[in-house]
Amino acid sequence: MVPITDDFMRQMLATTRNYTIVLLKSTPKRKEPGADNIVWEHGRRNFVLRAEGLLAIVCPITDTSGISGLGIFNADPAKTEEIMEGDPAVRAGIFTYEIHPCRSFPGDALPA
């Protein structure tokens, strides 16, 4: 393992920024007829949010936990809530969500 000093950690921690994590959860409406079309539009909206730089990371979750996705927003919690309240699948009651403020390192990315 690469050795990490206390000084390096302090230096790096000073570079963090605030972001907001959203945990998206399915409701029983997810299994209703027509839900797939609304979820498709939810996905289209996620592509727009990514293109606008607001949704930095989006991860659909494919297990049976009831959590449908995780998003990391480049916005504060209030703006993120505004964004989520406009989501078509949230408005239709297909998804609910939790918002959690967090911090991370700008420029971090998932490995290619």
C-alpha positions in Angstrom: 0.0 0.0 0.0 1.1 3.6 -0.7 2.1 5.3 2.5 -0.1 8.4 3.4 1.2 10.9 5.8 -0.8 13.0 8.2 0.4 16.1 6.4 -0.8 14.7 3.0 -4.2 13.9 4.5 -4.6 17.5 6.0 -3.5 19.0 2.6 -6.0 16.9 0.7 -8.9 17.4 3.2 -8.5 21.1 2.7 -9.4 20.6 -1.0 -12.8 19.0 -0.5 -16.1 20.5 -1.6 -19.7 20.1 -0.5 -22.0 17.9 -2.6 -25.3 16.2 -2.0 -26.1 12.5 -2.1 -29.5 11.3 -3.1 -30.7 7.8 -2.3 -33.6 6.9 -4.5 -36.1 4.3 -3.3 -38.9 2.4 -5.1 -42.5 2.4 -4.0 -45.1 -0.2 -4.8 -46.1 2.0 -7.7 -42.9 1.0 -9.5 -44.6 -2.3 -10.5 -47.8 -0.7 -11.8 -48.6 -0.6 -15.5 -47.0 2.5 -17.2 -44.3 2.9 -14.6 -41.6 1.9 -17.0 -42.4 4.8 -19.3 -42.2 7.3 -16.5 -38.9 5.8 -15.2 -37.6 6.1 -18.8 -38.4 9.9 -18.7 -36.7 10.0 -15.2 -33.6 8.6 -16.9 -33.8 11.1 -19.7 -33.9 13.8 -17.1 -30.9 12.4 -15.4 -29.0 12.7 -18.7 -30.0 16.4 -18.9 -28.8 16.9 -15.3 -25.5 15.2 -16.1 -25.1 17.4 -19.2 -25.7 20.5 -17.2 -23.1 19.5 -14.6 -25.7 19.1 -11.8 -25.6 15.3 -11.4 -22.0 14.3 -11.2 -22.4 10.6 -10.5 -25.6 8.5 -11.1 -25.7 4.9 -10.2 -28.8 2.8 -10.7 -28.9 0.0 -8.1 -29.9 -3.4 -9.4 -30.3 -5.5 -6.3 -33.5 -6.2 -4.3 -32.7 -3.8 -1.5 -35.5 -1.4 -2.4 -32.9 1.3 -3.1 -33.2 2.1 -6.8 -30.3 4.5 -7.2 -27.7 6.8 -5.8 -26.8 10.2 -7.2 -24.2 12.7 -6.3 -25.3 16.2 -7.0 -23.1 19.3 -7.6 -25.6 21.3 -5.6 -26.5 22.1 -2.1 -29.3 20.1 -0.3 -32.0 22.8 -1.0 -31.3 23.0 -4.7 -31.1 19.2 -4.8 -34.5 18.9 -3.2 -35.9 21.3 -5.7 -34.4 19.2 -8.5 -35.8 16.0 -7.1 -39.3 17.4 -6.5 -39.4 18.1 -10.3 -38.5 14.5 -11.2 -41.3 12.8 -13.1 -41.0 9.5 -11.2 -41.0 11.3 -7.9 -44.0 13.3 -8.9 -45.8 10.1 -10.0 -45.0 8.4 -6.6 -42.8 5.7 -8.2 -39.8 6.9 -6.3 -39.1 8.5 -3.0 -35.7 9.9 -2.0 -33.4 10.8 0.9 -31.0 13.7 0.7 -27.6 13.7 2.5 -25.0 16.5 2.5 -21.5 15.2 1.9 -18.1 16.3 0.8 -15.6 14.9 -1.6 -12.6 15.7 -3.8 -13.4 17.7 -6.9 -12.3 15.8 -10.0 -12.7 12.4 -8.5 -14.3 10.0 -11.0 -15.2 6.4 -11.4 -12.5 4.3 -13.0 -12.9 3.8 -16.8 
